[in-house]
Amino acid sequence: MEQTPYSLGALPQQWSSGIGWYALPGDPAEVIGDLTAFVQRDAATTQDRTLVVTDSAGDVLYHSPSLGLKAPQSVEPSLNRVRQNGKEFITFYQIGLPASEGTADAEVPVAQLIVVDGTGKATVVDEDVTHYRPASTADGSRALAFTPTDGSLGMQSGVAAGPDTPGFVRVLNAETGTLEPIPEIEGQSWLARIDGVDVYRSPGSIDPESGKPVATAGTREWSVPFYDQLSGSITFGPTYMSVRKIDGSCEIVDLHSGEPLQFEGAAQGCAYETTMLKTFESASSPDGELFLMHWRDDQDADEQWVVDLKTGEQERIDPASGFQPTSISNAGDVYGRHRDSGAPGRLTFPDQMEPEYFETEVDLPTAINDQGVGMFKYEDLPTYFAVPAG
């Protein structure tokens, strides 16, 4: 990988090495474990996209085969992080028309679905995926489900699927690199697969005492009731589900056991993701163990917390500091900005919960991998992977 210094702005001192590399603006990029992954474009010729996976030094571990698609490519490829049984995977899906002109095959779409594990090993899914479209499930990330299409490019993008949209037919088993039929429960709607756990919801009904809409969510083994409003009723974390109840309180449940997570303070409220960076879809650390949460307390004051989902340890960010967290690393480094001035800062969970604000304006990472490589990701600018100093 060609090493390129950062030229968009300024980086925090932690990444002052001057070593890193870019992914093109608008193209997906992620980090997992010790790896980085991004979509590379052949901008000079075909506009074809390929998947590149590197280690933390920028050495390429995997480069997907080109499909030789026409320019411009009709459908943007998707790059997702999928979590299953505590392991993280990268998935890459693309579909388009081959560049061969004057042949019958030139108008028949070709597609590929590739799964990469935390070591950089890639598996190409054997099943024909030209008749599927990857679609967000209720959690919005960490699972990859597919709806059927007629195979045409026109049905491959621009359609939002969700729990009220029927038609999920396959879900990715990232560990085996296969697509499985959606597991069904009679009378229940499949919501998502979170960390390998299939989650369902019941049809809505009316609570006889309050007159409010209610439903249940859970697995084959357990379920919990929730207030069935249009938004904010269910929040998924890497290994848990938070549901809002009729009285406004929330219950946070371990997805594998169905047992409530008993924390003091933080879990007495509702586990909302607190990140202000809308371009990055998760407020958890890359390994899914540390999570940024917020809610309003009894005095209607917004509280920010960092919670270790594995140990239950939690720390509250001092409201007087004005600190709004935006990302957290596996090591507990939390970056964010002052809610009023926008000044960038950082703190360290659990030992240094009082934020330090930088004296000069710096860009903030959206994610940090295990080796400290920072991913700086913006909507309209190139993504930059910065190697730490020292």
C-alpha positions, 0 to 999 in steps of 0.5 A: 500500500502506498503510504501517504501523509494526512493532508485534509486537516490535522490529526491528534498527537497519537497519530503524528507518525505521518504514515497512512493511506487513503480510501477514495471519498464516498467508498465504504471503509471499516476496521476490525481487529488488527485489519483495515478494509476498504473499497478500491476504485479503478478510477482511470478506466472501468470504475470497477470496485474491488475489496482491499484488506490490509494489516496495520502496517498497510500491507495488503492481505487480500485483494478481491478479484475484479468482476470487470464491470461496465463503467459507470457501475450501476450499483454501489457495492456494500461493505459491512461489519458482521459479528457472530459468536464474538467474532468480527467479519467484513462482508463485501457485496457487489453486482453489475454488468460485465464490460464485454460488449456485443455478447448476450452475457454483457446484459446479464448481471454478475455478483459476488459476496465475500466474507473476510475473517479477523485474520484476513482470510477471505471466503467467496460465497458459492451460491448465486447471489445475483437474485438477492439484494443485501438489506439492513435489518432492524439493528442496522449493522452487525448482521447481513440479510438478503431480500429476493429480486428478479436479478435486474440492476434496477432492483438492487438499490434504493429500497429500504427494508426493515421489520415491516417489509416482508421478504427476507429470504436469506441471512449470512452465516459469517462463520461458514461463509454460507447463506441460510434460509431465514429461520421462521417461527409461526406468528412471529416476524424475524428482525435480525441476527445479532452475534449469531442470535436470531431475534423475532417480534410478535404482532402488535396488540393493545395493553388493556391497562394503559391502552398503549400498543405493545409487542414482544421481542426475543428468540425461540427460548425467551421474549420480553414485552416492549412499548410498540411505538414507531421509533426508539422501541428497540435498540441492539448492541453487539450482544444485547437488546434494549427495549423501552417499556410502557412506563418509559423505563428500559430493560436491557437483555443479554441476547444469548441468555435472555437475562437482564443486564444488571448495572447500577446507574447506566442501565437504569435508563435506555441504552441509546447510541450516543455517537454524533458521527452519523457516518459511522454506524456504531457507538461500540468499540470495534470488539463490541465490549465497550459501549457509549450510552446516553439517556435522560435522568429523572431531572431530564438531564442528558447523561453520558456513560461508558459501559463495559458490557463484559464486566459491567463496569461503568463510568459516567462522564461529568455533565459539567465537562460538556463532553459529547463522545463520538467513538471509543476504542477497544482500549477505552480511548474515547474521543468527542467534542464539547457540546457547545464550542465543538472543541475536540477532546478525549478521555480514557475509560475507566481511569481518566473520565475527565476529558482533555480538550485539544488546544488546536483543532484536530480531526477525530477518529471514527474507529481505532483498531487493535494496533491503534490504527485510526480510521478518519471517515467523513461523508464527502472526503476520502477515508484516511487510515493513520498509523500511530506514532511510536 
